[in-house]
Amino acid sequence: MASVTPLHRAPAPEPPALHARAMDNLRFIRDTMEAAGAFTAVSGWGMVAVGIIAAIAATVASAQDTVLRSIYVWMVAAILAPCVSLWAIVRKARRAHVPLLSGPGRKFILSFSPPMLVGALLTVVLYRAGVVEAIPGMWLLLYGTAVVAGGAFSVRIVPVMGICFMLAGTLALFTPASWNDWIMAAAFGGLHVAFGIPIAWRHGG
């Protein structure tokens, strides 16, 4: 009777440690959510503060006797308001542990910044060309463009606000220059307050 020789199989490789696989899965999920999530650190109260600054600027600018002097007032507000807004965003982001320079935050900044830079450059060009009456409309249009572009990575209400700014900018370009201060007051003042309060209530500040 022939003897049966058992077949020897190579030992199966050990599966990776459960902990390592779990960490890889968690890392993948975290990265996916970070890439697809919305930037929620836009500060509603920061917008309200910007709106108050704009209202004060509109009051002072409307008292000036030339369009150029009104533009100077708005330029001061254009320097102060972003500083206040940025401070509010950083403060909210730290409180909510939301990264500013990665994921949706980075996309928001990269989308928001180019129109703002273009607006700053065009301000110099229009000022040197003596076409200061077109500056308010250009500001509103490009600020609205920046908000729409950045808002694509933020909460839904933000792009809507950007569209409203673009409509205000269009109006400013095709109306008398004497209307500019009031249009900018309604946009930079009124829209920031009107949209900032709901954002603050619904999205934690």
C-alpha positions as CSV (number, residue, x, y, z in Angstrom):
1,M,0.0,0.0,0.0
2,A,1.5,3.3,-1.1
3,S,2.1,5.9,1.5
4,V,0.5,9.3,1.2
5,T,2.9,12.2,1.4
6,P,1.3,15.4,2.8
7,L,1.6,18.5,0.7
8,H,3.5,21.3,2.4
9,R,2.1,24.8,1.7
10,A,4.0,27.9,2.2
11,P,2.8,29.8,5.2
12,A,0.4,32.6,4.4
13,P,1.7,36.0,5.1
14,E,0.5,37.6,8.3
15,P,-2.2,40.2,7.7
16,P,-1.3,43.7,8.6
17,A,-1.9,44.7,12.1
18,L,-5.5,45.8,12.7
19,H,-4.4,49.0,14.3
20,A,-2.3,50.0,11.2
21,R,-5.2,49.3,8.9
22,A,-7.6,51.3,11.1
23,M,-5.3,54.2,11.1
24,D,-4.9,54.1,7.3
25,N,-8.7,54.1,6.9
26,L,-9.2,56.9,9.3
27,R,-6.5,58.9,7.5
28,F,-8.2,58.3,4.2
29,I,-11.6,59.3,5.6
30,R,-10.2,62.5,7.2
31,D,-8.4,63.6,4.0
32,T,-11.5,62.9,1.9
33,M,-13.8,64.9,4.2
34,E,-11.2,67.7,4.5
35,A,-11.0,68.0,0.7
36,A,-14.8,67.9,0.2
37,G,-15.9,69.8,3.2
38,A,-16.9,73.5,3.4
39,F,-14.8,76.3,4.9
40,T,-17.0,77.2,7.8
41,A,-14.7,79.7,9.5
42,V,-16.2,82.7,7.6
43,S,-17.1,85.0,10.4
44,G,-20.6,86.4,10.4
45,W,-19.8,88.9,13.2
46,G,-16.7,89.9,11.3
47,M,-19.0,90.7,8.4
48,V,-21.2,92.8,10.7
49,A,-18.1,94.7,11.9
50,V,-17.1,95.4,8.3
51,G,-20.6,96.6,7.6
52,I,-20.4,99.1,10.4
53,I,-17.0,100.3,9.1
54,A,-18.6,100.8,5.7
55,A,-21.5,102.7,7.1
56,I,-19.2,105.1,8.9
57,A,-17.1,105.4,5.7
58,A,-20.2,106.2,3.7
59,T,-21.2,108.9,6.1
60,V,-17.8,110.6,6.0
61,A,-17.3,110.1,2.3
62,S,-20.7,111.7,1.4
63,A,-19.6,114.8,3.3
64,Q,-16.6,115.3,1.0
65,D,-16.8,117.9,-1.8
66,T,-15.1,115.9,-4.5
67,V,-15.3,112.3,-5.8
68,L,-11.5,112.0,-5.2
69,R,-11.8,112.8,-1.5
70,S,-14.6,110.3,-1.2
71,I,-12.4,107.7,-2.7
72,Y,-9.7,108.5,-0.2
73,V,-12.1,107.8,2.6
74,W,-13.1,104.5,1.1
75,M,-9.5,103.5,0.6
76,V,-8.9,103.9,4.4
77,A,-12.0,101.7,5.0
78,A,-10.7,99.2,2.4
79,I,-7.5,98.8,4.5
80,L,-9.2,98.6,7.9
81,A,-12.1,96.3,7.0
82,P,-10.0,93.3,5.7
83,C,-7.9,93.5,8.8
84,V,-11.0,93.3,11.0
85,S,-12.5,90.5,8.9
86,L,-9.3,88.5,8.8
87,W,-8.9,88.8,12.6
88,A,-12.5,87.5,13.1
89,I,-11.9,84.6,10.7
90,V,-8.7,83.5,12.4
91,R,-10.3,83.7,15.8
92,K,-13.3,81.6,14.7
93,A,-11.1,79.1,12.9
94,R,-9.0,78.6,16.1
95,R,-12.1,78.2,18.2
96,A,-13.6,75.7,15.9
97,H,-10.2,73.9,15.2
98,V,-10.7,74.6,11.4
99,P,-7.4,74.7,9.4
100,L,-6.9,77.9,7.4
101,L,-4.1,76.8,5.2
102,S,-5.2,73.3,4.2
103,G,-8.3,71.7,2.7
104,P,-11.3,74.0,2.1
105,G,-9.6,76.9,3.9
106,R,-6.7,76.9,1.4
107,K,-9.1,76.6,-1.5
108,F,-11.1,79.5,-0.2
109,I,-8.0,81.7,0.1
110,L,-6.7,80.8,-3.3
111,S,-10.0,81.5,-4.9
112,F,-10.8,84.7,-3.0
113,S,-7.3,86.4,-3.3
114,P,-6.8,86.8,-7.1
115,P,-9.8,89.1,-7.7
116,M,-8.8,91.2,-4.7
117,L,-5.3,91.6,-6.0
118,V,-6.7,92.5,-9.4
119,G,-8.9,95.1,-7.7
120,A,-5.9,96.7,-5.9
121,L,-3.9,96.9,-9.2
122,L,-6.8,98.3,-11.2
123,T,-7.4,100.9,-8.4
124,V,-3.9,102.3,-9.1
125,V,-4.4,102.2,-12.9
126,L,-7.8,104.0,-12.8
127,Y,-6.5,106.5,-10.2
128,R,-3.5,107.4,-12.4
129,A,-5.8,107.6,-15.5
130,G,-8.1,110.0,-13.7
131,V,-11.1,107.7,-14.0
132,V,-11.8,107.6,-10.3
133,E,-15.6,107.5,-10.9
134,A,-15.3,103.9,-12.1
135,I,-13.4,102.7,-9.0
136,P,-16.4,102.1,-6.7
137,G,-18.1,100.0,-9.3
138,M,-14.9,98.1,-10.0
139,W,-14.4,97.4,-6.3
140,L,-17.9,96.1,-5.9
141,L,-17.7,93.8,-9.0
142,L,-14.4,92.3,-8.1
143,Y,-15.2,91.9,-4.4
144,G,-18.4,90.1,-5.4
145,T,-16.4,88.0,-7.8
146,A,-13.9,87.1,-5.0
147,V,-16.8,86.2,-2.6
148,V,-18.5,84.0,-5.2
149,A,-15.2,82.2,-6.1
150,G,-14.2,81.7,-2.5
151,G,-17.8,81.0,-1.4
152,A,-17.8,77.9,-3.6
153,F,-15.8,76.3,-0.8
154,S,-17.8,77.8,2.0
155,V,-21.4,77.8,3.3
156,R,-24.1,78.2,0.7
157,I,-25.2,81.7,1.7
158,V,-21.7,83.2,0.9
159,P,-21.9,82.9,-2.9
160,V,-25.3,84.5,-2.8
161,M,-23.9,87.5,-1.1
162,G,-21.2,87.7,-3.7
163,I,-23.8,87.8,-6.5
164,C,-25.5,90.7,-4.7
165,F,-22.2,92.6,-4.6
166,M,-21.7,92.0,-8.3
167,L,-25.2,93.4,-9.0
168,A,-24.4,96.5,-6.9
169,G,-21.2,96.9,-8.8
170,T,-23.0,96.8,-12.1
171,L,-25.4,99.4,-10.9
172,A,-22.6,101.7,-9.7
173,L,-20.8,101.6,-13.1
174,F,-23.9,102.8,-15.0
175,T,-25.3,105.4,-12.6
176,P,-24.1,108.9,-11.8
177,A,-21.0,109.2,-9.7
178,S,-22.9,111.0,-7.0
179,W,-24.7,107.7,-6.2
180,N,-21.5,105.9,-5.5
181,D,-21.3,106.5,-1.8
182,W,-24.8,105.4,-1.2
183,I,-24.5,102.3,-3.4
184,M,-21.3,101.3,-1.5
185,A,-23.0,102.0,1.8
186,A,-25.9,99.7,0.8
187,A,-23.5,97.0,-0.4
188,F,-20.5,97.1,1.8
189,G,-22.6,98.2,4.8
190,G,-26.0,96.7,4.3
191,L,-25.1,93.4,2.6
192,H,-22.4,92.6,5.1
193,V,-24.8,93.1,8.0
194,A,-27.7,91.4,6.3
195,F,-25.7,88.3,5.5
196,G,-23.4,88.4,8.4
197,I,-26.1,88.0,11.1
198,P,-27.6,84.7,9.6
199,I,-24.1,83.3,9.1
200,A,-23.2,84.1,12.8
201,W,-26.4,82.5,14.1
202,R,-26.3,79.4,11.9
203,H,-22.6,78.7,11.8
204,G,-21.3,79.6,15.2
205,G,-20.1,83.2,15.0
